């Protein structure tokens, strides 16, 4: 019984093709999971960063009123109140 090159080559070629497909599927799944985890971290940290920045912005928008400025100053000449 004689084995031709083609009859041996085709099954080997098919085994390699199937193995490559399997490797690509595993690599793609792993990359998807990895990018998903990275995206989740970015979103969580972005939320924390934005929350922190919002707190800072609110503090900047509400100026601290010094005790001296809390008292209403009266302009003695005109009788008008100034803040």
Secondary structure per residue as TSV (DSSP state, phi and psi in degrees):
chain	resnum	aa	ss	phi	psi
A	1	X	-	360.0	123.0
A	2	X	-	-102.2	132.4
A	3	X	-	-101.6	123.9
A	4	X	-	-82.2	158.6
A	5	X	H	-60.1	-40.2
A	6	X	H	-66.2	-40.0
A	7	X	H	-68.6	-27.3
A	8	X	H	-84.6	-37.8
A	9	X	H	-67.8	-41.3
A	10	X	H	-62.5	-47.9
A	11	X	H	-63.4	-38.9
A	12	X	H	-63.5	-43.6
A	13	X	H	-60.5	-40.4
A	14	X	H	-68.1	-41.1
A	15	X	H	-61.0	-44.7
A	16	X	H	-63.9	-42.3
A	17	X	H	-61.8	-45.1
A	18	X	H	-64.3	-40.6
A	19	X	H	-64.2	-41.5
A	20	X	H	-62.8	-42.4
A	21	X	H	-60.7	-42.6
A	22	X	H	-62.7	-43.7
A	23	X	H	-62.2	-43.6
A	24	X	H	-61.7	-42.6
A	25	X	H	-62.7	-45.4
A	26	X	H	-64.3	-43.8
A	27	X	H	-63.1	-43.2
A	28	X	H	-63.6	-43.0
A	29	X	H	-62.0	-43.5
A	30	X	H	-64.3	-42.8
A	31	X	H	-63.4	-41.8
A	32	X	H	-61.1	-45.1
A	33	X	H	-62.7	-42.6
A	34	X	H	-62.3	-49.3
A	35	X	H	-65.6	-33.1
A	36	X	H	-64.2	-43.4
A	37	X	H	-65.5	-41.0
A	38	X	H	-63.8	-44.1
A	39	X	H	-60.5	-41.2
A	40	X	H	-62.1	-44.1
A	41	X	H	-61.5	-42.1
A	42	X	H	-63.2	-45.8
A	43	X	H	-63.7	-44.5
A	44	X	H	-63.5	-44.7
A	45	X	H	-69.6	-35.6
A	46	X	H	-61.7	-42.6
A	47	X	H	-62.7	-44.9
A	48	X	H	-64.8	-40.5
A	49	X	H	-65.2	-44.7
A	50	X	H	-65.3	-40.0
A	51	X	H	-61.4	-43.5
A	52	X	H	-64.2	-41.6
A	53	X	H	-68.4	-37.2
A	54	X	H	-61.1	-42.6
A	55	X	H	-60.8	-42.7
A	56	X	H	-65.4	-42.0
A	57	X	H	-63.4	-40.8
A	58	X	H	-62.8	-42.5
A	59	X	H	-64.5	-34.8
A	60	X	H	-73.0	-32.1
A	61	X	H	-75.1	-24.8
A	62	X	S	-104.9	95.4
A	63	X	-	-67.2	144.1
A	64	X	-	-68.6	132.2
A	65	X	-	-99.3	117.8
A	66	X	-	-71.9	154.3
A	67	X	H	-56.6	-33.6
A	68	X	H	-65.2	-36.1
A	69	X	H	-80.1	-15.8
A	70	X	H	-68.7	-32.2
A	71	X	S	-76.3	137.8
A	72	X	-	-75.7	125.7
A	73	X	E	-88.8	136.7
A	74	X	E	-107.0	127.7
A	75	X	-	-80.1	107.3
A	76	X	T	-64.0	-30.1
A	77	X	T	-72.0	-46.8
A	78	X	T	-95.5	-17.6
A	79	X	-	80.7	5.6
A	80	X	-	-90.1	148.2
A	81	X	E	-85.7	141.1
A	82	X	E	-129.0	148.0
A	83	X	-	-102.8	360.0
